[in-house]
Amino acid sequence: MSIAEALKKLTRILRLAGIERPLLEAELLLSFHSGLDRVGLRLHESDSVEDEDSLLALARRRANHEPLEYIVGRAGFYSEEFIVHPGVLIPRPETELLVDAASALIERHSLRNIAEIGTGSAIISVMLAKKHPQITIEASDISPKALENAKVNMERFDMSGRISLHHCSMLDDIDTKVDMIVSNPPYIARKEELPPEVSLYEPHEALYSSGEDGCDMLKAIVNLAIEREIPYVVCEMGYLQREPMRRFFEERAIGEYRFYRDLAGLDRGFELKVC
Ligand SMILES: C[S@@+](CC[C@H](N)C(=O)[O-])C[C@H]1O[C@@H](n2cnc3c(N)ncnc32)[C@H](O)[C@@H]1O
């Protein structure tokens, strides 16, 4: 089978499976399989595809709605390429806004000691460490798979000396002074329906939080900051969580807080000052 024929075949398989951009994804799978970029595929359309069976196996995985990022083992974030392992949350573009919000606080208040709760593949910690050479980061996660993936990305970006990983819940094993907590915690309410790419393949402990509105972990992070006198908190949240979080901030007498929106104009996160 030639590259041009393979492209047609894969596109057809993906279209029949209901994948939204079948041609683009067929090209990406074929690029991954052949090592040629998308322009290279066009230049070599009449070359034969090697190991057709494994190429078709990749297409079948995608047709079963496995996310492309798990199949190719990579995901783009903040113009960088990160390694992503199955079983670890795939980076989302909106999380770049969390990095921006955290970055602005680091600069404005000359913060140095940052803690990230729920680091996953370490995209947030790595980007913050890259942007701010003066900071160090303590990053936690309850998932051993996530911590393994985080280590790979820290090494990839040469950040191992600046970011320390902790296998623990919240900040349980971190007793150093912290100036700011940054977190993209699980915040989806259990009743919410998710597409199969997400619900069947991404880790549920990275997605769902308890509470009717999914706000429990967000609230626990703010409570922890109050208890440990950690001055700044910046978190990503879901687009329906502004009102419950606003009420909670009022209850906890948080004087300074601000919500930020994503590029679609939806509420997406908050930053606050605790003391
Ligand atoms: C939404 S994912 C975010 C991953 C990564 N920071 C990102 O933005 O792509 C949430 C992460 O929090 C971790 N997590 C869940 N509960 C936790 C807890 N109690 N303490 C620390 N990490 C937790 C999950 O394992 C998951 O890696």
PDBQT file of the ligand as one rigid body, heavy atoms in Angstrom, charges set to zero:
ROOT
HETATM    1  C1  LIG A 301      -6.792  17.873  36.189  1.00  0.00    +0.000 C 
HETATM    2  S1  LIG A 301      -5.344  16.922  36.469  1.00  0.00    +0.000 S 
HETATM    3  C2  LIG A 301      -4.085  18.152  36.188  1.00  0.00    +0.000 C 
HETATM    4  C3  LIG A 301      -2.781  17.607  35.705  1.00  0.00    +0.000 C 
HETATM    5  C4  LIG A 301      -1.806  18.692  35.230  1.00  0.00    +0.000 C 
HETATM    6  N1  LIG A 301      -1.485  19.608  36.290  1.00  0.00    +0.000 N 
HETATM    7  C5  LIG A 301      -2.402  19.441  34.059  1.00  0.00    +0.000 C 
HETATM    8  O1  LIG A 301      -2.815  20.583  34.230  1.00  0.00    +0.000 OA
HETATM    9  O2  LIG A 301      -2.471  18.857  32.953  1.00  0.00    +0.000 OA
HETATM   10  C6  LIG A 301      -5.393  16.746  38.219  1.00  0.00    +0.000 C 
HETATM   11  C7  LIG A 301      -4.234  15.975  38.845  1.00  0.00    +0.000 C 
HETATM   12  O3  LIG A 301      -4.434  15.973  40.257  1.00  0.00    +0.000 OA
HETATM   13  C8  LIG A 301      -4.090  14.719  40.789  1.00  0.00    +0.000 C 
HETATM   14  N2  LIG A 301      -4.783  14.607  42.086  1.00  0.00    +0.000 N 
HETATM   15  C9  LIG A 301      -6.067  14.237  42.340  1.00  0.00    +0.000 A 
HETATM   16  N3  LIG A 301      -6.320  14.309  43.647  1.00  0.00    +0.000 NA
HETATM   17  C10 LIG A 301      -5.184  14.755  44.243  1.00  0.00    +0.000 A 
HETATM   18  C11 LIG A 301      -4.804  15.046  45.603  1.00  0.00    +0.000 A 
HETATM   19  N4  LIG A 301      -5.673  14.891  46.605  1.00  0.00    +0.000 N 
HETATM   20  N5  LIG A 301      -3.549  15.493  45.844  1.00  0.00    +0.000 NA
HETATM   21  C12 LIG A 301      -2.658  15.647  44.828  1.00  0.00    +0.000 A 
HETATM   22  N6  LIG A 301      -2.948  15.379  43.544  1.00  0.00    +0.000 NA
HETATM   23  C13 LIG A 301      -4.194  14.945  43.256  1.00  0.00    +0.000 A 
HETATM   24  C14 LIG A 301      -4.502  13.733  39.711  1.00  0.00    +0.000 C 
HETATM   25  O4  LIG A 301      -3.811  12.508  39.841  1.00  0.00    +0.000 OA
HETATM   26  C15 LIG A 301      -4.126  14.516  38.428  1.00  0.00    +0.000 C 
HETATM   27  O5  LIG A 301      -2.821  14.223  38.014  1.00  0.00    +0.000 OA
ENDROOT
TORSDOF 0
